[in-house]
Amino acid sequence: MTEIHLTLPARGPFDLLERVARGADLSGLDGLYAPSDPGGLDSLVVAAGALRATRYTLTAAAFSPRVSTPVYAAKFSASLQRFSGGRFGWHLAGAAPDVTAEFLTVAKGVWTAPDFSFEGRHFSVLKGGLGPVLAAGPFPRVYLSGTSPAELELSARHADVHVFDPADDIEALLPAGVTAALRVTAEELGDHLGRAGIYLVTSGEPLRDAYRIGESRVG
């Protein structure tokens, strides 16, 4: 099944973000995507606001493993999963593959084990764990990207979704068992349907396009 995820605005008033999120939810879109924008709102805050404003859509936040410890990210995300019914995802970007791999190893470790220890080059934890209440929810859906051999190997080991650009050869690059996502504009969406399982759609008028795309899918 094809999923359409609308990219949320990273700049502007917060009430616009809330209206876009509600519009996507009401129009039946599958997800929302909070991009990383150094000059805009923090993507994790945007994602949390979107989850609060919606009932059904998935919401993924793009952020760098360098902005947080994996233990804190896991705890923060476990709280969002409990609050939202398991609708939160991570798009990890902006760090070397070895950094991202350690981040995910630690985050998954403290999520799934009550007494997890790890000592790496970039992150470490001693006898960490979220506890049964927080760990009861699903681990966030993991989005990764990049086309280098190291980035594709990382996705093969850790990703649920690999994000591509329209010029990429998805069939040749997609790791086995991973869902392809494609970044497109709202105007390009129709030209690329059938290439990927998930579409991350950017729009200059996201509120309008939330309803327009929803109506076109129903029709």
C-alpha positions in Angstrom: 0.0 0.0 0.0 1.3 3.4 -0.9 1.7 6.0 1.9 1.5 9.7 1.3 3.3 11.8 4.0 3.0 15.6 3.9 6.1 17.7 5.0 5.2 20.1 7.7 6.2 23.7 7.6 9.3 24.3 9.7 8.8 28.1 9.8 5.9 30.4 10.5 3.3 30.4 13.3 2.7 27.3 15.2 -1.1 27.5 14.6 -0.3 27.0 10.9 1.5 23.8 11.7 -1.5 22.6 13.7 -3.9 23.4 10.9 -1.8 21.5 8.4 -1.5 18.5 10.7 -5.2 18.4 11.3 -5.9 18.9 7.6 -3.7 15.9 6.7 -5.4 13.8 9.4 -8.9 14.7 8.3 -8.2 14.2 4.6 -6.8 10.7 5.2 -3.2 11.2 4.5 -1.0 8.5 6.0 1.7 10.6 7.6 3.4 13.8 8.4 7.1 14.6 8.2 8.9 17.2 10.3 12.1 18.3 8.5 15.3 19.4 10.0 15.8 23.1 9.4 18.6 25.0 11.2 16.8 28.3 10.8 13.4 26.9 11.7 11.4 25.2 14.5 13.0 22.2 16.1 11.7 19.1 14.3 11.1 17.1 17.5 8.9 19.9 18.9 7.1 20.1 15.5 6.5 16.4 15.5 5.2 16.4 19.1 2.8 19.2 18.2 1.6 17.3 15.2 1.0 14.1 17.2 -1.0 16.1 19.7 -3.1 17.6 16.9 -3.9 14.3 15.1 -5.5 11.0 15.8 -4.4 8.7 12.9 -1.4 10.0 10.9 2.1 8.8 11.5 4.6 11.6 12.2 8.4 11.3 11.6 11.0 13.8 12.7 14.3 14.4 11.0 17.2 15.0 13.4 20.9 14.4 13.8 22.1 11.7 16.3 24.5 14.5 17.4 21.8 16.6 19.0 20.9 14.1 21.8 22.2 11.1 23.6 20.5 7.9 22.4 19.2 7.2 25.9 17.4 10.5 26.2 16.1 10.2 22.6 14.7 6.8 23.4 13.0 8.0 26.6 11.6 11.1 24.9 10.3 9.0 22.0 8.9 6.3 24.2 6.9 9.0 26.0 5.6 10.2 22.6 4.8 6.6 21.5 2.7 6.1 24.7 1.0 9.4 24.2 0.2 8.9 20.5 -0.5 5.2 20.2 2.8 4.4 18.5 2.7 6.9 15.7 6.2 8.4 15.9 9.2 7.8 13.7 12.8 9.0 13.4 14.6 10.1 10.2 18.3 10.1 11.4 20.5 12.3 9.2 23.5 14.6 9.4 26.0 12.2 11.0 28.5 9.6 9.8 27.1 6.0 9.4 29.2 4.7 12.3 27.8 7.4 14.6 24.2 6.6 13.5 24.8 2.9 14.0 25.9 3.3 17.6 23.1 5.7 18.3 20.5 3.1 17.1 22.3 0.3 18.9 22.1 2.1 22.2 18.5 3.4 21.7 17.2 0.0 20.7 19.2 -1.6 23.5 17.8 0.4 26.3 14.3 0.1 24.8 14.3 -3.7 24.6 16.6 -4.7 27.5 16.2 -3.8 31.2 19.9 -3.8 32.0 21.7 -2.8 28.7 25.4 -1.9 28.6 27.4 -0.7 25.6 30.8 1.0 25.1 31.5 2.5 21.7 33.5 5.2 20.1 30.7 7.8 20.2 28.2 6.6 22.8 28.1 4.4 25.9 25.7 3.3 28.5 26.0 1.2 31.6 23.1 -0.9 32.8 20.5 1.3 31.1 16.8 0.6 30.4 13.5 2.4 30.0 11.5 0.1 32.2 8.4 -1.9 31.3 5.9 1.0 31.2 7.8 3.2 28.7 9.2 0.2 26.7 5.8 -1.2 26.1 5.3 0.8 23.0 6.9 0.1 19.6 10.3 1.5 18.8 10.0 4.4 16.4 9.9 3.6 12.7 13.5 4.3 11.5 14.1 6.3 8.3 17.6 6.5 6.9 19.0 8.0 3.7 22.1 8.2 1.5 23.5 6.2 -1.4 27.1 5.4 -0.3 27.9 1.8 0.4 28.2 2.5 4.1 24.9 4.3 4.2 23.1 1.5 2.4 24.7 -1.1 4.7 23.5 0.9 7.7 20.0 0.8 6.3 20.2 -2.9 5.7 20.9 -3.4 9.4 18.8 -0.8 11.0 16.2 0.9 8.8 12.5 0.3 8.2 12.5 3.0 5.5 15.2 4.3 3.2 14.6 7.8 1.8 15.6 8.5 -1.8 15.6 11.5 -4.2 13.9 11.3 -7.6 17.2 10.9 -9.5 18.2 7.9 -7.5 18.0 4.3 -9.0 15.8 2.9 -6.3 15.6 -0.6 -7.7 19.4 -0.9 -7.7 20.0 0.7 -4.4 17.2 -0.3 -2.0 18.4 -2.8 0.7 16.4 -6.0 1.0 13.5 -5.9 3.4 13.5 -2.1 3.6 10.7 0.1 2.3 11.6 2.9 -0.2 10.5 6.5 0.4 10.8 9.2 -2.2 11.1 12.9 -1.6 8.9 14.8 -4.1 7.1 18.1 -4.5 3.3 18.1 -4.6 3.5 18.9 -8.3 5.8 15.9 -9.0 3.8 13.4 -7.0 1.7 12.1 -9.9 4.8 11.5 -12.1 6.5 9.3 -9.5 3.6 7.1 -8.2 4.6 3.5 -8.3 8.3 4.0 -7.7 8.2 3.8 -3.8 6.0 2.7 -0.9 6.1 6.0 0.8 6.2 9.6 -0.6 7.5 12.5 1.5 5.7 15.4 -0.2 6.8 19.0 0.1 4.5 21.9 -0.7 4.5 25.6 -0.9 0.9 25.5 0.3 0.7 22.5 2.6 -2.8 23.2 4.0 -4.3 23.4 0.5 -2.4 20.3 -0.7 -3.3 18.3 2.4 -6.9 18.4 1.3 -6.2 18.3 -2.5 -4.1 15.1 -2.2 -6.6 13.5 0.1 -9.5 14.3 -2.3 -7.6 12.9 -5.3 -6.9 9.6 -3.4 -10.6 9.2 -2.6 -11.6 10.0 -6.1 
